[in-house]
Amino acid sequence: MGALTILSVLLCATCHVALAFTDGLLGNGNFELSPNPSDMKGTVVLRHNALPKWEISGLVEYIKSGQKQGDMLLIVPEGAFAVRLGNEASIKQRVQVINGMYYSITFSAARTCAQEERLNVSVAPDSSVLPMQTLYSSNGWDSYAWAFQAEVDVAEIVIHNPGKEEDPACGPLIDSVAIKALYPPRATNKNILKNGDFEEGPYVLPNTSWGVLIPPNIEDDHSPLPGWKVESLKAVKYIDSDHFSVPQGKRAVELVAGKESAIAQVARTVPGKVYDLFFAVGDASNACEGSMIVEAFAGRNTIKVPYESKGKGGYKRAILRFVAYYNANSYNVF
């Protein structure tokens, strides 16, 4: 099934005042600072504070790129090291944040076995279990995003493997853990949709070329894609213009699971007033060829926009005109 890129919905641009917060990797977020040899037994990290900048619990292994697991060669795409979380194992780090502000966590993960692995990401009192069943990249690694609102000045970020596999070597690999402050966008007199151009979103790891997955059924209150929620069974992918074809701005959303990927937003409207929903669809120049289609809903109207992808970039624009019947209308894109 082909993947379709939603390149922009209407026009929306906002400016933010820079705060004293640095977006990017957490302390030793790429795990290149290794434990002391005396704190290791083979690949197993022995003490809870042996991994620099992190606190660990349970069976945590320190994995070097190129290490073998049976017949499998474990590859770390960024740097030389990653960690593997065994059954019920976790890593956590405390980060200085601003109370009341929204943040997004980005991290890369890879399965090491065929089992349906999951990861539980939490910052108290919020948590979410992210499924890893579907692989969307060609190198075995995907990046994931998850968001939270800070309720204190220090957030404890926890990544936990809730699995209970018979083979302890089946735990997921974790690398490149980063954080980014999110600035909730506002509707304007030119665009009643918030973040219609998708410029506000999770941290995109600069040395990766596979985008960031936003998991399914993420509500808009704590969405890594502010203003939007992923209203589908499968994830959507947040992509950047450095690695993909994006005709406007620097960010876009790719519906990587076809009809099983969808984004939605509820916007305030005036009953009886006519509105136009402008959007563009295209391919991300990632060699995905074939016939694609996007379906958009607004009010009681719908539109289907076909697109023939050559896999080399390109897009087309569409308009959905509708009459608002309520004070708030949902806008869905599939």
C-alpha positions as CSV (number, residue, x, y, z in Angstrom):
1,M,0.0,0.0,0.0
2,G,1.4,3.4,-0.9
3,A,2.0,6.2,1.5
4,L,0.5,9.6,1.0
5,T,2.0,12.8,2.2
6,I,-0.2,15.6,3.5
7,L,1.9,18.6,2.8
8,S,-0.1,21.4,4.2
9,V,-3.6,22.3,5.3
10,L,-4.4,26.0,4.7
11,L,-1.7,28.6,5.5
12,C,-0.6,29.2,9.0
13,A,2.6,30.8,10.3
14,T,3.5,31.7,13.9
15,C,6.5,33.2,15.7
16,H,7.7,32.2,19.1
17,V,9.9,33.9,21.7
18,A,12.9,31.8,22.4
19,L,13.1,30.5,26.0
20,A,16.1,29.3,27.9
21,F,15.6,25.7,26.9
22,T,17.7,23.7,24.5
23,D,15.9,21.4,22.1
24,G,17.9,18.2,21.4
25,L,19.4,15.1,22.9
26,L,19.0,14.5,26.6
27,G,22.2,14.1,28.6
28,N,24.0,11.1,27.0
29,G,20.8,10.7,25.0
30,N,22.8,8.8,22.3
31,F,24.5,6.5,24.9
32,E,28.0,7.2,23.6
33,L,29.2,7.8,27.2
34,S,29.8,4.2,28.3
35,P,29.7,2.6,31.8
36,N,33.0,1.8,33.5
37,P,34.2,-1.7,32.6
38,S,33.9,-2.6,36.3
39,D,30.2,-1.9,36.2
40,M,29.6,-4.3,33.3
41,K,29.3,-8.1,33.0
42,G,29.5,-8.8,29.4
43,T,26.9,-6.5,27.9
44,V,24.8,-6.2,31.1
45,V,25.0,-3.0,33.1
46,L,25.3,-3.9,36.8
47,R,24.6,-0.8,38.9
48,H,21.5,1.4,38.7
49,N,23.6,4.5,38.1
50,A,26.4,3.0,36.1
51,L,25.1,4.4,32.7
52,P,26.2,8.1,32.7
53,K,23.3,10.6,33.0
54,W,20.8,7.8,33.4
55,E,19.3,5.6,36.1
56,I,18.4,2.1,35.1
57,S,16.2,-0.7,36.5
58,G,16.1,-4.3,35.6
59,L,18.1,-6.0,32.9
60,V,19.7,-3.3,30.7
61,E,22.4,-4.2,28.2
62,Y,24.9,-1.8,26.6
63,I,25.1,-2.8,22.9
64,K,27.8,-1.9,20.5
65,S,27.0,-1.5,16.8
66,G,28.0,-4.6,14.9
67,Q,27.4,-6.9,17.8
68,K,25.9,-10.3,16.9
69,Q,22.8,-11.8,18.4
70,G,22.7,-15.3,17.0
71,D,22.6,-14.8,13.3
72,M,21.4,-11.2,13.6
73,L,23.8,-8.3,13.3
74,L,22.7,-5.5,15.6
75,I,23.2,-2.1,13.9
76,V,23.1,1.3,15.6
77,P,22.3,3.9,12.9
78,E,23.6,6.9,15.0
79,G,26.9,6.6,16.7
80,A,28.3,3.3,18.0
81,F,26.2,2.4,21.1
82,A,22.6,1.8,22.2
83,V,20.9,0.1,25.1
84,R,18.6,-2.9,25.2
85,L,15.8,-3.2,27.7
86,G,15.0,-6.7,29.0
87,N,11.7,-7.8,30.5
88,E,10.3,-5.0,32.8
89,A,13.6,-3.0,32.4
90,S,13.6,0.8,32.2
91,I,15.9,3.8,31.8
92,K,15.0,7.2,33.3
93,Q,16.4,10.7,33.5
94,R,15.4,13.9,35.3
95,V,15.2,17.0,33.2
96,Q,14.7,20.7,34.1
97,V,11.4,21.9,32.6
98,I,9.0,24.8,32.9
99,N,5.8,24.0,34.9
100,G,2.8,24.1,32.6
101,M,4.7,23.9,29.3
102,Y,4.3,21.2,26.7
103,Y,7.2,19.0,25.6
104,S,7.7,16.2,23.1
105,I,10.0,13.3,23.6
106,T,11.6,11.7,20.5
107,F,13.6,8.4,20.6
108,S,14.7,5.7,18.2
109,A,13.9,2.1,18.8
110,A,14.4,-1.3,17.0
111,R,13.0,-4.7,17.6
112,T,15.5,-7.6,18.1
113,C,12.9,-10.4,17.7
114,A,9.7,-11.1,15.8
115,Q,7.5,-10.8,18.9
116,E,5.1,-7.9,19.2
117,E,7.1,-5.5,21.4
118,R,5.9,-2.4,23.1
119,L,7.4,0.5,25.0
120,N,5.8,2.4,27.9
121,V,6.9,6.1,27.9
122,S,5.9,8.2,30.9
123,V,6.3,11.5,32.7
124,A,4.1,11.4,35.8
125,P,1.2,11.5,35.8
126,D,1.0,10.8,32.1
127,S,2.0,7.6,30.3
128,S,1.4,5.8,27.1
129,V,2.2,2.3,25.7
130,L,3.6,2.7,22.1
131,P,3.2,-0.3,19.8
132,M,6.2,-1.4,17.8
133,Q,4.6,-4.2,15.7
134,T,4.8,-2.3,12.3
135,L,8.2,-1.4,11.0
136,Y,8.2,1.7,8.6
137,S,11.9,2.1,7.8
138,S,14.3,-0.1,5.8
139,N,17.1,-0.3,8.4
140,G,15.1,-1.8,11.2
141,W,14.9,1.4,13.3
142,D,12.0,3.8,13.7
143,S,11.8,7.1,15.6
144,Y,8.8,7.7,17.9
145,A,7.3,10.9,19.4
146,W,5.3,11.3,22.6
147,A,4.2,14.5,24.4
148,F,3.4,15.6,27.9
149,Q,2.6,18.8,29.9
150,A,5.0,19.5,32.7
151,E,3.3,19.7,36.1
152,V,6.5,20.4,38.1
153,D,9.8,22.0,37.4
154,V,11.7,18.7,37.1
155,A,10.3,16.0,34.8
156,E,11.3,12.3,35.3
157,I,11.3,10.8,31.8
158,V,11.0,7.0,31.9
159,I,11.2,4.5,29.0
160,H,10.1,1.1,30.1
161,N,9.8,-2.3,28.4
162,P,6.6,-3.9,29.8
163,G,7.2,-7.2,28.0
164,K,7.6,-10.6,29.5
165,E,9.3,-12.6,26.8
166,E,10.8,-16.0,27.4
167,D,14.0,-15.0,25.6
168,P,15.5,-12.0,27.5
169,A,17.5,-11.1,24.3
170,C,14.2,-10.1,22.7
171,G,14.0,-6.7,24.3
172,P,13.9,-3.5,22.2
173,L,17.0,-1.4,21.4
174,I,16.8,2.3,22.4
175,D,18.9,5.2,21.0
176,S,18.9,8.9,20.5
177,V,16.5,10.2,23.2
178,A,15.7,13.9,22.7
179,I,13.3,16.5,24.0
180,K,11.7,19.6,22.4
181,A,9.5,22.3,23.8
182,L,6.2,22.7,22.1
183,Y,4.3,26.0,21.6
184,P,0.6,25.4,21.2
185,P,-0.5,27.3,18.1
186,R,-3.5,29.5,17.8
187,A,-6.1,30.0,15.2
188,T,-5.8,33.2,13.2
189,N,-8.2,35.4,11.2
190,K,-6.7,33.8,8.1
191,N,-6.8,30.2,9.2
192,I,-9.2,28.7,11.8
193,L,-7.1,25.5,11.9
194,K,-4.3,25.4,14.4
195,N,-0.9,24.4,13.1
196,G,-2.3,23.9,9.6
197,D,1.2,23.9,8.0
198,F,2.5,21.3,10.6
199,E,5.6,23.5,11.3
200,E,5.2,22.9,15.1
201,G,5.9,19.3,16.0
202,P,8.3,16.8,17.6
203,Y,12.1,17.0,17.5
204,V,13.4,15.5,14.3
205,L,16.8,13.8,14.8
206,P,19.1,15.6,12.4
207,N,21.2,12.6,11.5
208,T,18.2,10.3,10.7
209,S,16.4,10.1,7.3
210,W,13.3,8.2,8.3
211,G,11.1,10.8,10.0
212,V,9.3,10.5,13.3
213,L,6.3,8.3,14.0
214,I,3.3,9.9,15.9
215,P,1.5,6.9,17.4
216,P,-2.2,6.2,16.8
217,N,-5.0,7.5,19.0
218,I,-3.0,10.4,20.5
219,E,-5.3,13.1,21.8
220,D,-4.7,16.7,20.8
221,D,-4.3,17.9,24.4
222,H,-0.9,16.2,24.6
223,S,-0.2,15.6,20.9
224,P,3.4,15.8,19.6
225,L,1.7,17.5,16.7
226,P,0.0,20.4,18.4
227,G,-3.6,21.1,17.3
228,W,-4.0,17.7,15.7
229,K,-4.8,14.2,16.9
230,V,-4.0,10.9,15.2
231,E,-7.5,9.4,14.8
232,S,-6.6,6.0,13.4
233,L,-5.4,2.5,14.1
234,K,-1.9,3.2,12.6
235,A,0.7,5.9,13.1
236,V,1.4,8.9,10.9
237,K,4.9,10.0,10.1
238,Y,6.3,13.5,10.7
239,I,8.8,14.4,8.0
240,D,11.2,17.3,7.3
241,S,12.4,19.0,4.1
242,D,16.0,18.0,4.7
243,H,15.3,14.4,3.9
244,F,11.9,14.5,2.1
245,S,10.1,16.5,-0.6
246,V,8.0,19.2,1.2
247,P,6.8,21.9,-1.2
248,Q,6.0,24.5,1.5
249,G,7.8,25.2,4.7
250,K,10.0,22.6,6.4
251,R,7.5,20.0,7.8
252,A,4.7,17.7,6.6
253,V,2.7,14.7,7.6
254,E,2.9,11.4,5.7
255,L,0.0,8.9,6.0
256,V,2.3,5.8,6.0
257,A,-0.5,3.2,6.5
258,G,-2.9,4.3,3.8
259,K,-6.5,4.2,4.9
260,E,-5.4,3.2,8.4
261,S,-3.7,6.5,9.0
262,A,-5.7,9.6,9.7
263,I,-5.4,13.0,11.4
264,A,-8.2,15.2,12.7
265,Q,-8.8,18.6,14.3
266,V,-11.9,20.3,15.7
267,A,-12.2,24.0,14.9
268,R,-14.6,26.7,15.9
269,T,-17.1,27.8,13.1
270,V,-20.2,29.9,12.7
271,P,-23.3,27.9,11.9
272,G,-24.5,28.7,8.3
273,K,-21.3,30.2,7.2
274,V,-19.4,28.8,4.1
275,Y,-15.8,27.7,4.6
276,D,-13.1,26.5,2.2
277,L,-10.6,23.8,3.4
278,F,-7.4,24.2,1.3
279,F,-4.8,21.5,1.4
280,A,-2.1,19.9,-0.7
281,V,-1.2,16.2,-1.2
282,G,1.8,14.6,-2.8
283,D,4.6,12.2,-2.4
284,A,7.7,12.6,-0.2
285,S,10.3,11.7,-2.9
286,N,11.0,8.4,-1.1
287,A,10.7,6.1,-4.1
288,C,7.0,5.2,-3.2
289,E,5.3,4.8,-6.6
290,G,1.7,4.1,-7.5
291,S,-1.9,5.4,-7.4
292,M,-2.8,7.1,-4.1
293,I,-5.8,8.9,-2.8
294,V,-6.6,11.2,0.1
295,E,-10.1,11.7,1.5
296,A,-11.0,14.8,3.5
297,F,-14.1,15.5,5.6
298,A,-15.4,18.8,6.9
299,G,-18.9,19.5,8.1
300,R,-21.2,17.2,6.1
301,N,-19.0,17.3,3.0
302,T,-16.2,15.1,1.7
303,I,-13.7,15.1,-1.1
304,K,-11.5,12.4,-2.6
305,V,-8.3,13.6,-4.2
306,P,-6.4,11.1,-6.4
307,Y,-2.6,11.4,-6.8
308,E,-0.3,9.5,-9.1
309,S,3.0,9.2,-7.4
310,K,6.3,8.8,-9.3
311,G,8.2,8.6,-6.1
312,K,10.3,11.6,-7.0
313,G,8.4,14.4,-5.2
314,G,5.5,16.6,-6.4
315,Y,2.1,17.6,-5.2
316,K,-1.3,18.9,-6.1
317,R,-3.7,21.3,-4.3
318,A,-7.4,20.7,-3.5
319,I,-10.3,22.6,-2.0
320,L,-13.3,21.3,0.0
321,R,-16.1,23.9,0.3
322,F,-18.6,23.2,3.1
323,V,-21.3,24.9,5.2
324,A,-20.8,24.8,9.0
325,Y,-23.8,23.3,10.8
326,Y,-22.3,23.6,14.4
327,N,-20.2,25.9,16.5
328,A,-17.4,23.5,16.1
329,N,-16.6,21.2,13.2
330,S,-14.2,18.3,12.8
331,Y,-11.8,18.2,9.9
332,N,-10.5,14.7,9.1
333,V,-7.8,13.7,6.5
334,F,-7.4,10.1,5.6
